[in-house]
Amino acid sequence: MDEIGPQELKARLDAGDRPLLLDVRQDWETRLCRLDNAVHIPIEEIEFRTDELNPDDDIVVFCHQGVRSAAVADYLRQLGFKKVRNLAGGLDYWARTVDPGMRRY
């Protein structure tokens, strides 16, 4: 599985290297915490909304703990998306290692 760690993603974002951030969590989860400029497509809608994504974009998929996003990343790769990575450990790991002020749930 192709993953990116929170620290590596943070370094890329800080350097201005901005992949498309794809949040596949539920609506209620996005109200608790989120990453700025993320595109929100809940996991249950992804198969109907892939046309909103560019298969050539560099995409980092995330959810709460990285399980749902790993499934979505695999699905997108099967559809021919070339540069898709899962955020290892999801936003929970991001909050613990990169942004301790982020609300965790």
Secondary structure, DSSP 4 states (H G I P E B T S, - for coil): --EE-HHHHHHHHHTT--PEEEE-S-HHHHHH---TT-EE--GGGHHHHGGGS-TTSEEEEE-SSSHHHHHHHHHHHHTT-SEEEEETTHHHHHHHHT-TTS---
